[in-house]
C-alpha cells in the first residue's frame, strides 16, 4: 500500500489521497504574539551588542565627546546616521533570518519563544519545515514588515488573519505553506 501524506485535518480535503493527521489545534493570535515578543527580546541581546561595537568602531562616542558647543548634534547624526542605520538594519535582518530559519527547521521545529508555549511549525503535510521553507516564511513575514508604509499595513492584516480566520494562518504562513500548531495538553488559556 503506498504511503499517504498526513496533513492537518482542515487541509485534508485539498490534497487528494491525503489522510488527516492526528488533529492538532492551530496556534491563536495571543499565544503567537507573546511567543514573538519573547523571540524579539532574545534577538535584542545580540543586536544591542552589535550596535555597541558598531558605534565604537565608527568613532561615534569620540565624536560626541569632542563635540564643540557651537556645533549642533544634528551634524554628527548626518555624518554617521545613514551608515549606522544601514549596518544596523542589515545585521538585524540577517540575524533574525538566521534565528527564525534555523530554529524552525531544526528538530525542535520552533524558536525558543514558540517552544515555551508549546507551539511548532510544520508544512502542509504536517512534516518539519526545511531551511528553505523556513527562510521563505521569514521572507514573506518578518522581512516584508520592514518595507516602509506597506509593512505596517501588511503586519496589521497578518495579525487579523491569525486572530479572525478559523485556521489561524497568517499571510506568511499561507504563502509559504506552513502551519503554526499547538501541542496537545497545552492550557486552553493560550488559545
C-alpha positions in Angstrom: 0.0 0.0 0.0 1.5 3.4 -1.0 2.3 5.9 1.7 -0.3 8.6 2.1 0.7 12.1 3.2 -0.7 13.1 6.5 -2.0 16.6 6.6 -3.8 18.6 9.3 -7.5 17.8 9.4 -8.6 21.2 8.0 -6.3 20.7 4.9 -7.1 17.0 4.1 -9.9 17.9 1.6 -7.4 20.0 -0.5 -5.0 17.1 -1.1 -6.3 14.0 -3.0 -5.1 10.8 -1.4 -4.0 12.5 1.8 -5.3 11.4 5.2 -5.9 13.7 8.1 -3.2 13.5 10.7 -4.0 13.5 14.4 -5.6 16.9 14.7 -3.6 19.5 16.5 -5.1 22.8 17.2 -3.7 25.8 15.3 -2.0 28.4 17.5 -4.1 31.5 18.1 -3.2 35.2 18.0 -2.4 35.9 21.6 -0.1 33.0 22.2 1.7 33.7 18.9 2.1 37.4 19.9 3.6 36.6 23.3 5.9 34.0 21.7 7.0 36.5 19.1 7.7 39.1 21.8 9.9 36.7 23.6 11.8 35.9 20.4 12.4 39.5 19.7 13.7 40.1 23.2 16.1 37.2 22.6 17.2 38.8 19.3 17.6 42.2 21.0 20.7 41.0 23.0 23.0 40.3 20.0 21.6 43.4 18.3 22.5 45.6 21.3 26.0 44.1 21.4 26.4 44.7 17.7 25.2 48.3 17.9 27.6 49.0 20.8 30.6 47.6 18.9 29.5 49.3 15.7 29.2 52.8 17.3 32.7 52.4 18.8 34.1 51.1 15.5 32.6 54.1 13.7 34.0 56.6 16.3 30.6 57.9 17.3 31.3 58.2 21.1 34.6 60.1 20.5 32.8 62.4 18.0 30.1 63.2 20.6 32.7 63.7 23.4 34.7 66.1 21.3 31.6 68.0 20.1 32.1 71.7 20.0 29.4 73.7 21.8 28.7 75.7 18.7 28.2 72.5 16.5 24.7 71.1 16.6 24.4 67.4 17.3 22.4 67.0 14.1 25.6 67.4 12.1 27.0 64.3 13.7 23.8 62.5 13.0 24.0 63.4 9.4 27.6 62.3 9.3 27.1 58.9 11.0 23.4 58.2 10.8 22.9 56.7 7.3 25.8 54.2 7.5 24.9 53.3 11.1 21.3 52.7 10.3 22.2 50.7 7.2 24.6 48.4 9.0 22.2 48.0 12.0 19.3 47.1 9.8 21.4 44.6 7.7 22.6 42.9 10.9 19.0 42.9 12.3 17.6 41.3 9.2 20.4 38.7 8.7 20.4 37.7 12.4 16.6 37.5 12.5 16.5 35.3 9.4 19.2 33.0 10.7 17.5 32.8 14.1 14.0 32.0 12.8 15.0 29.8 9.8 17.5 27.7 11.8 15.2 27.3 14.8 12.1 26.5 12.8 13.9 24.0 10.5 15.6 22.2 13.4 14.4 19.0 15.2 12.6 21.2 17.7 10.6 22.9 14.8 10.2 26.1 16.8 12.0 29.1 18.2 12.6 29.3 22.0 9.5 31.6 22.3 7.3 29.1 20.5 8.8 26.2 22.5 7.9 27.9 25.8 4.3 28.0 24.8 4.1 24.5 23.1 4.0 25.9 19.5 5.7 24.4 16.5 5.9 25.0 12.7 5.0 22.3 10.1 4.5 22.3 6.4 1.2 21.4 4.5 1.9 17.6 5.1 2.4 18.0 8.8 6.2 17.4 8.5 9.1 19.5 9.7 9.8 22.5 7.5 13.1 22.7 5.6 15.6 25.5 6.0 14.4 26.8 2.6 10.8 26.8 3.6 11.5 28.4 6.9 13.5 31.1 5.0 10.6 31.7 2.7 8.3 32.0 5.7 10.7 34.6 7.1 10.8 36.5 3.8 7.0 36.7 3.5 6.6 37.6 7.1 9.2 39.5 9.0 11.1 40.9 6.1 8.0 42.4 4.4 7.3 44.1 7.7 10.4 46.3 7.2 9.1 47.8 3.9 8.2 51.4 4.7 4.4 52.2 5.0 3.4 48.9 3.3 4.9 46.8 6.0 2.7 48.3 8.7 -0.5 47.5 6.8 0.8 44.1 5.9 1.5 43.4 9.6 -2.0 44.5 10.7 -3.6 42.3 8.1 -1.3 39.4 9.1 -2.4 39.8 12.7 -6.1 40.0 11.7 -5.8 36.7 9.8 -4.3 34.9 12.8 -7.0 36.4 15.0 -10.1 36.0 12.9 -9.6 33.2 10.3 -10.7 29.8 11.6 -7.4 28.0 10.6 -5.4 30.8 12.3 -2.9 31.1 9.5 -1.2 34.4 8.8 -0.4 35.6 5.2 3.2 34.5 5.5 2.0 31.0 6.7 -0.3 30.7 3.6 2.3 32.0 1.2 5.0 29.6 2.5 2.6 26.6 3.0 3.2 26.4 6.8 1.1 26.0 9.9 1.9 27.0 13.4 0.3 24.4 15.7 -0.1 23.8 19.4 1.0 20.6 21.1 -1.8 18.8 22.8 -2.1 19.3 26.6 -1.3 23.0 26.5 -3.6 25.1 28.5 -6.8 26.5 26.9 -5.8 29.9 28.2 -3.3 30.2 25.4 -5.7 29.6 22.6 
